[in-house]
């Protein structure tokens, strides 16, 4: 995991996805786009947020401290990278 100071670029509305980890079988999920500080061409991350964090709302331009988890998964012979925001705090 990595902790960075980033700026919020966009966030989707939460949706509910199937989950075996919850009692009701559904888990909130939202995507957030975060950008490193410095300029127009800095690195950006599109991150998944789950559970109560996915229900939190962040405004465009908010500065946050974000803990990001990078992982990969394989599906049908193809490999994909996932970025999950484990924690975000407005600063």
MMTF fields as JSON, N, C-alpha, C and O atoms, coordinates in Angstrom:
{
  "mmtfVersion": "1.0.0",
  "mmtfProducer": "UNKNOWN",
  "numBonds": 363,
  "numAtoms": 364,
  "numGroups": 91,
  "numChains": 1,
  "numModels": 1,
  "chainsPerModel": [1],
  "groupsPerChain": [91],
  "chainIdList": ["A"],
  "bondAtomList": [4, 2, 8, 6, 12, 10, 16, 14, 20, 18, 24, 22, 28, 26, 32, 30, 36, 34, 40, 38, 44, 42, 48, 46, 52, 50, 56, 54, 60, 58, 64, 62, 68, 66, 72, 70, 76, 74, 80, 78, 84, 82, 88, 86, 92, 90, 96, 94, 100, 98, 104, 102, 108, 106, 112, 110, 116, 114, 120, 118, 124, 122, 128, 126, 132, 130, 136, 134, 140, 138, 144, 142, 148, 146, 152, 150, 156, 154, 160, 158, 164, 162, 168, 166, 172, 170, 176, 174, 180, 178, 184, 182, 188, 186, 192, 190, 196, 194, 200, 198, 204, 202, 208, 206, 212, 210, 216, 214, 220, 218, 224, 222, 228, 226, 232, 230, 236, 234, 240, 238, 244, 242, 248, 246, 252, 250, 256, 254, 260, 258, 264, 262, 268, 266, 272, 270, 276, 274, 280, 278, 284, 282, 288, 286, 292, 290, 296, 294, 300, 298, 304, 302, 308, 306, 312, 310, 316, 314, 320, 318, 324, 322, 328, 326, 332, 330, 336, 334, 340, 338, 344, 342, 348, 346, 352, 350, 356, 354, 360, 358],
  "bondOrderList": [1, 1, 1, 1, 1, 1, 1, 1, 1, 1, 1, 1, 1, 1, 1, 1, 1, 1, 1, 1, 1, 1, 1, 1, 1, 1, 1, 1, 1, 1, 1, 1, 1, 1, 1, 1, 1, 1, 1, 1, 1, 1, 1, 1, 1, 1, 1, 1, 1, 1, 1, 1, 1, 1, 1, 1, 1, 1, 1, 1, 1, 1, 1, 1, 1, 1, 1, 1, 1, 1, 1, 1, 1, 1, 1, 1, 1, 1, 1, 1, 1, 1, 1, 1, 1, 1, 1, 1, 1, 1],
  "groupList": [{"groupName": "UNK", "atomNameList": ["N", "CA", "C", "O"], "elementList": ["N", "C", "C", "O"], "formalChargeList": [0, 0, 0, 0], "bondAtomList": [1, 0, 2, 1, 3, 2], "bondOrderList": [1, 1, 2], "singleLetterCode": "X", "chemCompType": "L-PEPTIDE LINKING"}],
  "groupTypeList": [0, 0, 0, 0, 0, 0, 0, 0, 0, 0, 0, 0, 0, 0, 0, 0, 0, 0, 0, 0, 0, 0, 0, 0, 0, 0, 0, 0, 0, 0, 0, 0, 0, 0, 0, 0, 0, 0, 0, 0, 0, 0, 0, 0, 0, 0, 0, 0, 0, 0, 0, 0, 0, 0, 0, 0, 0, 0, 0, 0, 0, 0, 0, 0, 0, 0, 0, 0, 0, 0, 0, 0, 0, 0, 0, 0, 0, 0, 0, 0, 0, 0, 0, 0, 0, 0, 0, 0, 0, 0, 0],
  "groupIdList": [1, 2, 3, 4, 5, 6, 7, 8, 9, 10, 11, 12, 13, 14, 15, 16, 17, 18, 19, 20, 21, 22, 23, 24, 25, 26, 27, 28, 29, 30, 31, 32, 33, 34, 35, 36, 37, 38, 39, 40, 41, 42, 43, 44, 45, 46, 47, 48, 49, 50, 51, 52, 53, 54, 55, 56, 57, 58, 59, 60, 61, 62, 63, 64, 65, 66, 67, 68, 69, 70, 71, 72, 73, 74, 75, 76, 77, 78, 79, 80, 81, 82, 83, 84, 85, 86, 87, 88, 89, 90, 91],
  "secStructList": [7, 3, 3, 3, 3, 3, 3, 3, 3, 3, 3, 7, 7, 7, 3, 3, 3, 3, 7, 1, 1, 1, 6, 6, 1, 3, 3, 3, 3, 3, 3, 3, 3, 3, 3, 3, 1, 1, 1, 6, 6, 1, 7, 3, 3, 3, 3, 3, 3, 3, 6, 2, 2, 2, 2, 7, 7, 7, 7, 6, 6, 7, 3, 3, 3, 3, 3, 3, 3, 3, 3, 3, 3, 3, 3, 6, 6, 3, 3, 3, 3, 3, 3, 3, 3, 3, 3, 3, 3, 3, 7],
  "xCoordList": [0.839, 0.0, 0.887, 2.04, 0.301, 0.984, 0.084, -1.13, 0.671, -0.089, 0.431, 1.635, -0.5, -0.142, -1.092, -2.22, -0.621, -1.484, -1.902, -1.055, -3.217, -3.759, -4.923, -5.465, -5.299, -6.442, -7.567, -7.32, -8.81, -9.974, -10.324, -10.487, -10.436, -10.81, -12.284, -12.986, -12.759, -14.151, -14.485, -13.599, -15.788, -16.261, -17.614, -18.452, -17.823, -19.114, -20.08, -19.67, -21.344, -22.351, -22.164, -21.77, -22.439, -22.281, -23.322, -24.465, -22.893, -23.779, -23.581, -22.611, -24.491, -24.374, -24.016, -24.665, -22.975, -22.482, -22.628, -22.618, -22.764, -22.877, -21.615, -20.504, -21.791, -20.653, -20.998, -22.076, -20.076, -20.242, -19.78, -19.986, -19.158, -18.595, -19.581, -19.252, -20.778, -21.757, -22.973, -23.238, -23.709, -24.896, -25.999, -26.669, -26.191, -27.282, -26.854, -27.669, -25.591, -25.135, -24.81, -24.554, -24.812, -24.483, -23.507, -23.518, -22.657, -21.643, -21.627, -21.656, -21.582, -21.515, -20.145, -19.118, -20.159, -18.919, -19.025, -20.059, -17.958, -17.881, -16.481, -15.53, -16.349, -15.042, -14.659, -15.5, -13.379, -12.888, -11.611, -10.767, -11.499, -10.318, -9.477, -9.956, -8.22, -7.315, -6.079, -5.6, -5.566, -4.417, -3.319, -3.585, -2.082, -0.939, -0.785, -1.219, -0.167, 0.037, 1.192, 2.104, 1.136, 2.282, 1.946, 2.612, 0.955, 0.66, -0.314, -0.871, -0.493, -1.493, -1.2, -2.128, 0.064, 0.431, 0.893, 1.588, 0.519, 0.902, 0.096, -0.936, 0.578, -0.08, -1.465, -1.697, -2.386, -3.748, -4.055, -3.479, -4.981, -5.398, -6.918, -7.57, -7.479, -8.913, -9.036, -8.585, -9.653, -9.659, -11.072, -12.017, -11.206, -12.469, -12.501, -11.489, -13.663, -13.892, -15.064, -16.021, -15.0, -16.034, -16.603, -15.966, -17.818, -18.445, -18.768, -19.211, -18.544, -18.891, -18.068, -18.551, -16.834, -16.023, -16.663, -16.596, -17.279, -17.94, -19.141, -19.534, -19.719, -20.881, -20.464, -21.304, -19.179, -18.664, -18.589, -18.307, -18.844, -18.8, -17.604, -17.387, -16.838, -15.691, -15.937, -16.403, -15.621, -15.842, -14.635, -13.505, -14.891, -13.808, -12.912, -13.387, -11.615, -10.65, -10.25, -9.269, -10.999, -10.607, -9.205, -8.856, -8.407, -7.093, -7.286, -7.894, -6.766, -6.956, -5.635, -4.728, -5.554, -4.515, -5.165, -6.163, -4.599, -5.206, -4.245, -3.064, -4.771, -4.021, -4.542, -5.709, -3.664, -4.044, -3.403, -2.241, -4.18, -3.678, -3.683, -4.71, -2.55, -2.413, -2.366, -1.615, -3.175, -3.189, -3.562, -4.002, -3.386, -3.769, -4.694, -4.715, -5.461, -6.259, -6.304, -6.078, -6.599, -6.662, -8.096, -8.785, -8.539, -9.872, -9.809, -9.405, -10.211, -10.218, -8.859, -8.786, -7.793, -6.459, -5.856, -4.723, -6.578, -6.065, -5.811, -6.498, -4.822, -4.477, -4.873, -4.715, -5.387, -5.865, -5.266, -5.003, -5.051, -4.584, -5.756, -6.559, -5.843, -6.871, -6.183, -5.119, -6.811, -6.364, -7.545, -8.619, -7.356, -8.415, -7.991, -6.899, -8.869, -8.638, -9.139, -10.343, -8.212, -8.584, -9.01, -9.838, -8.464, -8.787, -8.53, -7.536, -9.426, -9.264, -9.679, -10.731, -8.847, -9.15, -8.926, -7.88, -9.897, -9.738, -8.741, -8.786, -7.835, -6.872, -7.087, -6.376],
  "yCoordList": [-1.173, 0.0, 1.24, 1.218, 2.311, 3.585, 4.683, 4.652, 5.649, 6.802, 8.038, 8.295, 8.817, 9.992, 11.139, 10.928, 12.354, 13.534, 13.77, 13.926, 13.797, 13.882, 14.858, 15.249, 15.247, 16.12, 15.333, 14.556, 15.533, 14.853, 15.506, 16.723, 14.694, 15.173, 14.874, 15.702, 13.696, 13.296, 12.102, 11.395, 11.89, 10.724, 10.313, 11.161, 9.001, 8.498, 8.368, 8.368, 8.258, 7.95, 6.488, 5.656, 6.177, 4.783, 3.862, 4.251, 2.643, 1.582, 0.404, 0.367, -0.545, -1.718, -2.927, -3.216, -3.622, -4.787, -6.02, -5.903, -7.203, -8.428, -8.666, -8.428, -9.138, -9.423, -10.557, -10.584, -11.476, -12.569, -12.138, -12.864, -10.962, -10.505, -9.73, -9.36, -9.481, -8.708, -9.559, -10.553, -9.162, -9.911, -9.878, -10.884, -8.713, -8.597, -8.951, -8.876, -9.335, -9.774, -8.659, -8.919, -7.404, -6.273, -5.346, -5.223, -4.691, -3.791, -2.528, -2.605, -1.371, -0.104, 0.012, -0.35, 0.53, 0.746, 2.081, 2.396, 2.857, 4.126, 4.23, 3.69, 4.916, 5.14, 6.607, 7.502, 6.835, 8.189, 8.361, 7.467, 9.534, 9.861, 10.851, 11.917, 10.493, 11.297, 11.653, 10.853, 12.874, 13.356, 13.834, 14.479, 13.512, 13.984, 15.491, 16.054, 16.13, 17.574, 17.921, 17.12, 19.13, 19.584, 20.212, 21.166, 19.728, 20.32, 19.492, 18.496, 19.944, 19.357, 17.904, 17.126, 17.534, 16.211, 15.25, 14.277, 15.508, 14.615, 13.315, 13.252, 12.285, 10.976, 11.062, 11.825, 10.263, 10.153, 8.693, 7.79, 8.484, 7.14, 7.089, 7.981, 6.054, 5.793, 4.651, 3.535, 4.942, 4.017, 3.579, 4.361, 2.34, 1.839, 2.11, 1.986, 2.478, 2.618, 1.709, 1.619, 1.035, 0.091, 0.421, 1.103, -0.076, 0.059, 1.49, 2.269, 1.836, 3.177, 4.257, 5.375, 3.945, 4.929, 5.281, 6.431, 4.307, 4.55, 5.476, 6.142, 5.517, 6.384, 7.803, 8.702, 8.012, 9.348, 10.16, 9.624, 11.463, 12.335, 13.279, 13.902, 13.369, 14.259, 15.237, 14.849, 16.506, 17.545, 17.617, 17.343, 17.987, 18.217, 19.307, 20.357, 19.04, 19.993, 19.733, 20.305, 18.868, 18.516, 17.925, 17.132, 18.317, 17.71, 16.604, 16.816, 15.43, 14.278, 13.56, 13.589, 12.922, 11.93, 10.596, 10.233, 9.864, 8.612, 7.449, 7.538, 6.36, 5.115, 4.225, 3.833, 3.911, 3.16, 1.78, 1.618, 0.798, -0.582, -0.929, -0.801, -1.362, -1.741, -3.261, -3.91, -3.814, -5.273, -5.605, -4.738, -6.851, -7.306, -8.502, -9.189, -8.734, -9.955, -10.425, -9.655, -11.7, -12.313, -12.715, -13.249, -12.458, -12.856, -13.247, -12.453, -14.472, -14.982, -14.835, -14.502, -15.081, -15.038, -13.651, -13.512, -12.627, -11.255, -10.776, -11.185, -9.907, -9.38, -7.913, -7.152, -7.531, -6.178, -5.65, -6.412, -4.339, -3.718, -3.029, -2.357, -3.204, -2.559, -1.622, -1.933, -0.47, 0.435, 0.609, 1.032, 0.288, 0.41, 1.466, 1.401, 2.432, 3.426, 2.841, 2.683, 2.524, 1.94, 3.006, 2.742, 4.205, 5.277, 6.606, 6.762, 7.571, 8.938, 9.89, 9.727, 10.886, 11.931, 13.282, 13.513, 14.171, 15.523, 16.27, 16.183, 17.01, 17.824, 19.307, 20.148],
  "zCoordList": [0.0, 0.0, 0.0, 0.431, -0.499, -0.641, -0.093, -0.295, 0.597, 1.076, 0.368, 0.348, -0.222, -1.013, -0.711, -0.267, -0.956, -0.946, -2.389, -3.268, -2.634, -3.988, -4.034, -3.0, -5.251, -5.452, -6.12, -7.042, -5.654, -6.223, -7.562, -7.643, -8.601, -9.939, -10.21, -10.791, -9.794, -10.034, -9.156, -8.676, -8.953, -8.21, -8.769, -9.076, -8.9, -9.371, -8.198, -7.038, -8.512, -7.5, -7.079, -7.896, -5.827, -5.4, -6.04, -6.279, -6.306, -6.774, -5.823, -5.067, -5.864, -5.001, -5.851, -6.857, -5.428, -6.158, -5.27, -4.045, -5.877, -5.073, -4.257, -4.732, -3.024, -2.153, -1.193, -0.6, -1.056, -0.092, 1.301, 2.274, 1.403, 2.672, 3.535, 4.662, 3.029, 3.794, 4.105, 3.43, 5.132, 5.541, 4.494, 4.259, 3.86, 2.887, 1.463, 0.543, 1.264, -0.05, -1.016, -2.192, -0.542, -1.411, -0.705, 0.52, -1.502, -0.977, -1.835, -3.063, -1.185, -1.928, -2.6, -2.025, -3.841, -4.595, -5.32, -5.91, -5.272, -5.982, -6.561, -5.995, -7.677, -8.285, -8.062, -8.155, -7.767, -7.569, -8.394, -8.468, -9.008, -9.807, -9.017, -8.63, -8.78, -7.963, -8.78, -9.584, -8.564, -9.332, -8.4, -7.385, -8.754, -7.988, -8.17, -9.175, -7.194, -7.238, -8.172, -8.38, -8.732, -9.508, -10.834, -11.236, -11.522, -12.822, -13.625, -13.162, -14.844, -15.736, -16.108, -16.334, -16.171, -16.685, -15.594, -15.885, -14.353, -13.258, -13.337, -14.005, -12.648, -12.646, -12.028, -11.091, -12.572, -12.046, -11.771, -12.377, -10.837, -10.459, -10.446, -9.902, -11.041, -10.934, -9.939, -10.197, -8.798, -7.672, -7.324, -7.424, -6.92, -6.387, -4.887, -4.197, -4.403, -2.962, -2.62, -3.389, -1.473, -1.088, 0.285, 1.088, 0.543, 1.862, 2.225, 1.382, 3.485, 3.958, 3.268, 3.089, 2.876, 2.155, 0.815, 0.381, 0.16, -1.128, -0.984, -1.942, 0.201, 0.438, 0.819, 0.86, 1.097, 1.398, 0.116, -0.955, 0.234, -0.938, -0.818, 0.221, -1.898, -1.972, -3.114, -4.186, -2.877, -3.891, -4.824, -4.42, -6.066, -7.018, -6.44, -6.01, -6.439, -5.9, -4.463, -3.988, -3.744, -2.377, -2.381, -3.256, -1.398, -1.192, -0.161, 0.888, -0.47, 0.413, 0.653, -0.178, 1.802, 2.038, 1.743, 2.364, 0.793, 0.334, 0.519, 0.184, 1.056, 1.124, 0.004, -0.002, -0.94, -2.132, -2.124, -1.751, -2.541, -2.68, -4.166, -4.834, -4.676, -6.088, -6.164, -5.436, -7.052, -7.218, -8.655, -9.41, -9.021, -10.355, -10.222, -9.201, -11.288, -11.349, -12.791, -13.724, -12.95, -14.273, -14.558, -13.689, -15.772, -16.203, -17.672, -18.521, -17.958, -19.333, -20.014, -21.196, -19.272, -19.853, -19.96, -20.421, -19.55, -19.594, -18.175, -17.239, -18.022, -16.708, -16.615, -17.57, -15.461, -15.214, -13.923, -12.993, -13.87, -12.635, -11.955, -12.603, -10.643, -9.837, -8.848, -8.313, -8.615, -7.562, -6.625, -7.051, -5.357, -4.356, -3.34, -2.775, -3.119, -2.079, -0.757, -0.556, 0.135, 1.43, 2.414, 3.285, 2.297, 3.231, 2.547, 1.837, 2.758, 2.273, 3.367, 3.984, 3.605, 4.591, 3.933, 3.326, 4.048, 3.506, 4.384, 5.611, 3.73, 4.497, 4.219, 4.769]
}
